[in-house]
């Protein structure tokens, strides 16, 4: 396996380490929040970018067939799903992609449903575009989350929901959805004529016996479904701003193409294409090293909290590198910022960001970093929360 290299990203204009003020009102916290890694990217990506940089000319870029083929090969090899080139569209990021799709597939005041707790830009995409946000909370038992299908369908019916935004694998609940779970969700949506956006950005970050199922592979849902994927989370190249929107249905393709003509974002920058192509073509061994490190970090965190903060509920990490932890036995929701930020000096994603105050005792911690950084974060929690 390719050796994993930790990079100290302080003072490099890194948002996670150097851009904390906007979210936390201060700088210098120990960063375990925003979802990117502290690992140097695969060497094949560095070499491809070096070669492009050394050309010395960065003019208009013709997207090579090799870019598409690298992704198509990756999807087939790793996820058993055969994507056709003509289905692939561009967005500068998954978040931008689902914002555009909300605008494209719904009208103002239409209802859009999500499964909370969920990645908070989902909520922003609905509210910022003047749609009605409908939340169907996941069911939780001993830290394990599942879909409340009855609540989901009832809220679709009661609110005349037009669109569902799915997170698969789920952020922050760490679930890798099973095929039968996805099929039941999609059948409900099909019956009620609800479009589906499937955010699958964490598709490659899956552990143990769990297997990511591409939403478009589950059944005959092409007419109501668009999926969005990217190399960004998998290979730590979010700054390259390159994502793929997968649209098998010709009518939905036409809707998308008409929409993007209006904002004239028809493609991305050359560096993003070069980085993504190289990553998909040659980053497999590096990814295995990353998965091993994240898995070890998770089991370390889980063991330490079980021993020292036994009433903390650590959600099983089936997928993503984001650990969802309920600290309600030790901290009241209204005291979370004071304890976690001011006393522990940690920058984490606070639970209420993910769907409301009833998640206020949760934190989401990013484990895609060095063991030493995880130890600092875990020890800060233990020292400040342990019952005397």
Buried (B, 14 or more C-beta within 10 A) or exposed (E): EBEBEBBEBEEEEBBBBBBBEEBBEEEEBBBBBBBBBBBBBBBBBEEBBEEBEEEEEEEEBEBEEEBBBBBBEBBEEBBEBEBEEEBBBBBBBBBBBBBBBBBBBBEEEBBBBBBBBBBBBBBEBBEEBEBBBBBBBBEBEEBBBBBBBEBBBEBBEEBEBBBBBBBBBBBBBBBBBEEEBBBBBBBBBBEBEBBBBBBBBBBBBBBEEBBBBBBBBBBEBBEBBBBBBBBBBBBBBBBBBBBBBBBBBEEBBEBBEEBBEEEEBEBBBBBBBBBBBBBBBBBBBBBEBBBEBBBEBBEBBBEBBEEBBEEBBBBBBBBBBBBBBBBBEBBEBEBBBEBBBEBBBBBBBBBBBBBBEEBBBBBBBBBBBBEEBBBBBBEBBBEBBEEE
